[in-house]
């Protein structure tokens, strides 16, 4: 159909398909990405951590346009708030810099009245997927920074001959990015110990380490997830692993407008 295209590679799951509504064809301000999704119950043998994968897809495509998710998500959300509680622009004063994009709109608290009072695991995950789209870290606004983090993950995987090597490599990443190089002595991709006084990051802002504690926590969580998969990471092909980590890192990046 003219103006609507099927995005074959947008999801690795058979439970979802993505369509793109072209802004130029329909005279819209943004492209619209429509996700038709079925998420099986947790007890189903067909459940595959669908919300985690959906998070990755949402964060990737939300940088390109508007998102619309439809389908059967088996999610009972009770009266769980669908807004950010106590939302405020005061976070911009946290470290003296603007952490929020200039067009950020504060969420208005509007209590939901739902006849179904039950809140199940899928319901919690659904709201988590929606809120993650609002996560913003200024340090990830530059593509160069995101690509640098991606390369660090790739070095850790490709530099490991076995599962233990990969685990050690992954555990080095966050301390390295945030300025601690005690574990980098055996890492040939880190040049800090060659000349500590003159060391600068080639791909981080002003050649300095990242500082955001919130981002540090998020990346540590990401490393923990990767370590849990270290037994299979060595089998990933270069193209597949690159796409996988691109999606994971993009979850932490702000929307670009």
C-alpha positions in Angstrom: 0.0 0.0 0.0 1.3 3.4 -0.9 2.6 5.4 2.1 2.7 2.3 4.4 5.6 -0.1 4.5 6.2 -3.3 6.4 9.4 -3.2 8.4 10.6 -6.8 8.1 13.7 -6.5 10.3 12.2 -4.3 13.0 11.6 -7.3 15.3 13.2 -10.7 15.8 10.0 -12.0 17.3 7.2 -13.7 15.4 4.7 -12.2 17.9 5.2 -8.6 16.5 5.1 -6.8 13.2 5.9 -3.2 12.5 4.5 -0.8 9.9 5.7 2.6 8.9 3.3 5.3 8.0 5.2 7.8 5.8 4.9 11.4 6.9 5.5 12.9 3.5 2.8 10.8 1.8 0.2 11.6 4.4 1.3 15.1 5.2 2.2 14.4 8.8 4.7 16.1 11.0 6.4 12.8 11.9 6.6 9.3 10.6 4.3 6.9 12.6 5.5 3.4 13.5 2.7 1.0 14.3 3.4 -2.2 16.2 0.9 -5.0 16.1 1.9 -7.2 19.0 0.8 -10.4 20.8 2.5 -11.1 24.1 1.7 -14.6 25.5 1.0 -15.0 29.2 4.1 -15.6 31.4 3.0 -19.2 32.0 2.9 -19.9 28.3 5.8 -21.9 26.7 5.7 -19.3 23.9 6.7 -16.4 26.2 10.2 -15.2 25.3 10.9 -12.1 27.5 8.8 -10.2 25.0 8.7 -7.0 27.0 12.5 -6.8 27.0 12.7 -7.1 23.3 9.8 -4.7 22.8 11.7 -2.2 25.0 14.6 -2.3 22.5 12.3 -1.9 19.5 10.4 1.0 21.1 13.6 2.8 22.0 15.1 2.4 18.6 12.1 3.4 16.5 11.0 6.2 18.9 14.1 8.1 17.7 12.6 8.1 14.2 9.0 9.1 14.8 5.8 8.6 16.7 4.9 5.2 18.2 1.6 3.3 18.3 1.3 -0.1 19.9 -1.8 -2.2 19.4 -2.7 -5.8 20.0 -3.2 -8.3 22.8 -0.5 -7.8 25.5 -2.2 -9.9 28.2 -1.5 -6.9 30.5 -3.8 -6.0 33.4 -2.7 -2.6 34.7 -5.2 -2.1 37.5 -5.0 1.6 38.6 -1.2 1.8 38.1 -0.4 5.5 37.1 0.4 5.9 33.4 2.4 9.1 34.1 5.6 10.0 35.9 4.9 10.8 39.5 6.2 14.1 40.8 7.6 14.9 37.4 9.6 18.2 37.4 12.1 20.2 35.5 14.2 20.6 38.6 16.3 17.6 37.5 18.0 20.2 35.2 19.6 21.6 38.3 21.0 18.3 39.5 24.6 18.8 38.3 24.5 22.3 36.8 23.6 21.1 33.3 20.3 20.6 31.4 19.5 16.9 31.5 16.2 17.2 29.8 15.5 18.1 26.1 14.2 21.7 25.5 10.8 20.5 24.4 10.2 18.2 27.5 6.7 18.4 28.8 6.0 17.7 32.4 3.5 14.8 33.0 0.1 15.8 34.4 -1.1 13.7 37.2 -4.5 12.3 36.3 -5.7 9.3 38.4 -6.9 6.4 36.3 -10.3 4.9 37.1 -10.3 1.3 36.0 -13.0 -1.3 36.6 -10.4 -4.0 36.5 -8.4 -3.6 39.7 -6.0 -6.4 39.0 -2.3 -5.6 38.3 -0.3 -8.5 36.9 3.3 -8.9 35.9 2.6 -8.0 32.2 0.9 -4.9 33.3 3.9 -3.7 35.3 6.2 -4.5 32.4 3.9 -2.7 29.9 4.1 0.5 32.0 7.9 0.0 32.3 8.2 -0.1 28.6 6.2 3.1 28.2 8.2 5.0 30.8 11.5 3.9 29.4 10.8 6.0 26.4 10.9 9.1 28.5 14.3 8.3 30.0 16.9 10.9 29.1 20.6 11.1 29.6 22.3 14.1 28.1 25.6 12.3 27.8 24.1 9.9 25.3 22.8 12.7 22.9 25.9 12.4 20.7 26.0 9.4 18.4 29.8 9.3 18.8 29.3 8.5 22.5 26.8 5.8 21.9 29.0 4.2 19.3 32.0 4.3 21.7 30.0 2.4 24.3 28.9 0.0 21.7 32.5 -0.6 20.7 33.5 -1.3 24.3 30.9 -4.0 24.5 32.1 -5.5 21.2 35.8 -5.4 22.3 34.8 -7.3 25.4 33.0 -10.0 23.4 35.5 -10.4 20.5 38.5 -10.3 22.9 37.3 -13.3 24.9 38.3 -16.8 24.0 35.9 -18.3 26.5 33.0 -17.5 28.8 35.3 -16.4 31.7 37.2 -14.0 29.4 34.0 -12.4 28.2 32.8 -11.9 31.7 36.0 -10.2 32.7 35.9 -8.0 29.6 32.3 -7.0 30.3 33.1 -6.1 33.9 35.8 -3.6 32.8 33.5 -1.6 30.6 31.6 0.7 33.0 34.6 1.5 35.3 36.6 2.3 32.1 33.9 4.6 30.7 33.6 6.4 34.1 37.3 7.0 34.6 38.5 4.0 36.6 41.2 2.0 34.8 42.4 -0.4 37.6 41.0 -3.4 35.6 42.3 -2.2 32.2 45.9 -3.3 32.6 45.4 -6.4 30.5 43.0 -4.7 28.0 44.8 -3.9 24.8 42.0 -1.6 23.7 42.6 0.8 26.7 45.7 3.0 26.4 45.4 4.6 29.9 48.3 2.8 31.4 50.7 3.8 28.6 50.5 7.4 29.7 48.0 8.1 32.5 48.8 11.8 32.8 48.0 12.5 29.1 45.3 9.9 28.6 42.1 11.3 26.9 39.0 9.5 25.6 39.0 9.9 21.8 35.2 9.5 21.5 33.8 11.0 24.7 32.9 14.7 25.2 36.0 16.8 25.8 38.1 13.6 26.1 36.8 13.1 29.6 35.0 10.2 31.3 31.2 10.1 31.7 29.8 11.4 35.1 26.0 10.7 35.3 25.4 8.3 38.2 22.0 7.4 36.8 23.6 6.3 33.5 26.3 4.4 35.3 23.6 2.4 37.1 21.8 1.7 33.8 25.0 0.5 32.1 25.9 -1.7 35.1 22.5 -3.3 34.8 23.1 -3.8 31.1 26.5 -5.5 31.9 24.8 -7.8 34.4 22.3 -8.9 31.8 25.1 -9.5 29.3 27.1 -11.5 31.8 24.1 -13.7 32.3 24.2 -14.4 28.5 28.0 -14.8 28.3 27.8 -18.5 27.5 26.0 -17.7 24.2 27.6 -14.3 23.3 30.7 -16.0 21.8 28.4 -17.6 19.2 26.9 -14.4 17.9 27.9 -13.3 14.4 29.4 -9.8 14.1 26.3 -8.4 12.3 23.8 -9.9 14.8 25.8 -8.9 17.9 26.2 -5.4 16.6 22.5 -5.0 16.1 21.8 -6.5 19.5 24.0 -4.1 21.4 22.9 -1.1 19.3 19.3 -1.8 20.5 20.4 -2.3 24.1 22.4 0.9 24.3 19.8 2.9 22.5 17.3 2.3 25.3 19.4 4.7 27.4 19.5 7.4 24.8 17.2 10.4 24.7 14.7 11.0 21.9 16.1 13.1 19.1 13.9 15.8 17.6 
